[in-house]
Amino acid sequence: MDWRQYIHSDPGVLVGKPVVRGTRLSVQFLLELFSAGWTERQVLDSYPQLTREQLQAVFAFVAECMKEEAMYTLPVDQPRP
């Protein structure tokens, strides 16, 4: 999926956060709904302006962004006896 037709960033909308085109719904906000346990059906019912394709684009966008990221496990300091 080419997320670029569904997700964009405009400095005049939510300070440039990536949003679903034609809405003020940020990628971050939608991901937070899913992380809070919302289902796709709940999101689509609550935000009828969204389509299933737009939600798929949110995940495609994040997946592409994550390809650029490197996450490293840092050692945790153990308390000294």
N, C-alpha and C positions, 0 to 999 in steps of 0.2 A: 504494500500500500504506500502511496506517495502522500505522506502526511502534510506536505506543503500546501496542498489545496484546501486544507481544513484548519490548520494551525498557523497563527501569525503573531507577530509582535509589533506593537505600535507604541511609541513613547507617550502618546496621548491617551492610551487606554491602559488602566491599571499600572501605570508607571513603566510600561514596556514588558510586563510579564507576558509570556506566551499564553494566548487565549484561543478558544475556538472561534474561528472567523465568523463575524456577524453577531457575536455575543460578548458579554463581559465575564464569561465563565473561564477562569484561568485553568490551565493544565494542573497546577498545584491544587486548586480547590477540588477539582474532580477526582484527583488521586486521593486526596484526603477523605472524600466520601467513601471511596472503595476501601481504604485502609480502616475506616470506621465500621466496615461491615455492610455497607449498602450494596445492593445487587444492581446489575445493569437495569433491570426492570424498574427498580425504585428510582434510579437516576433519571431514566427516560420519562417515567410518569411525573416526576417532580419538576422536570425541565423539558416540557414538551417541544421546545424549539430545537432540542438536540436530536440528532439521528444516531442510529447504531454505527454508521460509518464514521461520524465525527468522534464517537467514543473510541473506536478502533484506532483512529488517527492519534488520539491522545497517547495510547500505549505505543504506537509505532514511533512517535516523536520521542518519548522517554527512552525507548529501547535504543534508538539511534544516539541519543545524548549519552547514554551509559557506555556505549562503545568507546567513547572518548575518555572515559573516566578510568582511573586506576585506584582500586581500593586495597589498602594494605592493613593487615592485622598488626597492631602494635602490641608489644609485650606489656602486660599489666604488672606494675610494681607490686610485689608481695610485701605485706606489712612485716616489719622486722620484729623478731621476738623480744 
